[in-house]
Amino acid sequence: MTTHHYEYDFPVPLAGSLEDAFKALTDADALRIWFAEHVSVDLAVGGDFRFWGRHTYGTPSADQASQKLVRIEPPNALAFSWRLLGQDSEVTLSLREEDGATRI
């Protein structure tokens, strides 16, 4: 069996502070506004970081949402597991201030 490792880095400028951006990534009510139709968040390593719904690629229903938080470093980073299209993956979101702007 071949294991593939893909890494993507797409810096995106965000409005607001690191703390504001981190809250938007970790607060269930905020996530429901901009990220997914349904969200379940437990901000502890090993806790739920589940998201699903009609607009969530590869995870349209609650029984398909098995994402777990694997790392949390407020306000700079969080990582979660995501079984997507039958493949295990890990997504890391890093926040940083650069040139006077917050970037993810």
C-alpha positions as CSV (number, residue, x, y, z in Angstrom):
1,M,0.0,0.0,0.0
2,T,1.3,3.4,-1.0
3,T,1.1,6.2,1.5
4,H,0.9,9.8,0.2
5,H,1.7,12.9,2.0
6,Y,0.4,16.1,0.6
7,E,1.1,19.5,2.2
8,Y,-0.6,22.7,1.0
9,D,0.3,26.2,2.2
10,F,-2.1,29.0,1.2
11,P,-1.5,32.2,3.3
12,V,-4.7,34.2,3.4
13,P,-5.0,37.7,5.1
14,L,-7.8,38.0,7.6
15,A,-9.5,41.0,9.2
16,G,-9.1,41.3,12.9
17,S,-6.7,40.1,15.5
18,L,-5.2,36.7,16.1
19,E,-7.7,36.3,19.0
20,D,-10.7,37.2,16.8
21,A,-9.5,34.8,14.0
22,F,-8.9,32.0,16.5
23,K,-12.4,32.4,18.0
24,A,-13.9,32.3,14.5
25,L,-12.1,28.9,14.0
26,T,-13.1,27.4,17.4
27,D,-16.5,28.8,18.5
28,A,-19.4,26.6,17.3
29,D,-21.8,29.5,16.8
30,A,-19.2,31.4,14.7
31,L,-18.4,28.2,12.7
32,R,-22.0,27.7,11.9
33,I,-22.2,31.2,10.3
34,W,-19.2,30.9,8.0
35,F,-18.0,27.3,7.8
36,A,-20.6,24.5,8.1
37,E,-24.3,23.9,8.5
38,H,-23.7,21.8,11.6
39,V,-20.9,21.8,14.1
40,S,-19.9,20.1,17.3
41,V,-16.8,21.4,19.1
42,D,-15.0,20.3,22.3
43,L,-11.8,22.3,22.6
44,A,-9.7,19.6,24.2
45,V,-7.2,17.3,22.4
46,G,-9.2,14.3,21.4
47,G,-12.4,16.2,21.6
48,D,-14.9,16.6,18.8
49,F,-14.2,19.1,16.1
50,R,-17.1,17.8,13.9
51,F,-18.7,19.6,11.0
52,W,-21.1,18.4,8.4
53,G,-24.0,19.4,6.3
54,R,-25.3,19.9,2.8
55,H,-22.4,22.2,1.8
56,T,-19.6,20.2,3.5
57,Y,-17.5,18.4,0.9
58,G,-17.3,14.7,1.7
59,T,-19.2,15.0,5.0
60,P,-22.9,15.7,4.3
61,S,-24.3,13.8,7.3
62,A,-23.6,13.6,11.1
63,D,-22.7,9.9,10.9
64,Q,-19.9,10.8,8.4
65,A,-18.5,13.5,10.7
66,S,-15.7,12.0,12.8
67,Q,-13.3,14.8,13.0
68,K,-11.3,15.1,16.3
69,L,-9.1,17.9,17.6
70,V,-5.4,16.7,17.6
71,R,-3.7,19.9,18.6
72,I,-4.7,23.3,20.0
73,E,-2.4,26.2,20.7
74,P,-4.5,29.4,21.2
75,P,-4.4,31.8,19.5
76,N,-1.9,30.4,17.0
77,A,-2.9,27.0,15.8
78,L,-5.3,24.1,15.7
79,A,-5.2,20.8,14.0
80,F,-7.9,18.2,13.5
81,S,-8.3,14.8,11.9
82,W,-10.7,14.4,9.0
83,R,-11.6,11.2,7.3
84,L,-12.4,12.6,3.8
85,L,-13.6,10.4,1.0
86,G,-12.3,7.3,2.7
87,Q,-8.9,8.6,3.5
88,D,-7.5,9.7,6.9
89,S,-6.1,13.2,6.9
90,E,-5.0,15.9,9.3
91,V,-5.7,19.6,8.7
92,T,-3.5,22.2,10.5
93,L,-4.6,25.8,10.6
94,S,-1.9,28.2,11.7
95,L,-2.4,31.9,12.5
96,R,0.3,34.5,12.5
97,E,0.8,38.2,12.4
98,E,2.8,39.3,9.4
99,D,3.3,42.8,8.0
100,G,0.7,44.2,10.4
101,A,-2.0,41.7,9.2
102,T,-3.4,38.5,10.6
103,R,-2.9,35.5,8.2
104,I,-4.1,32.0,8.3
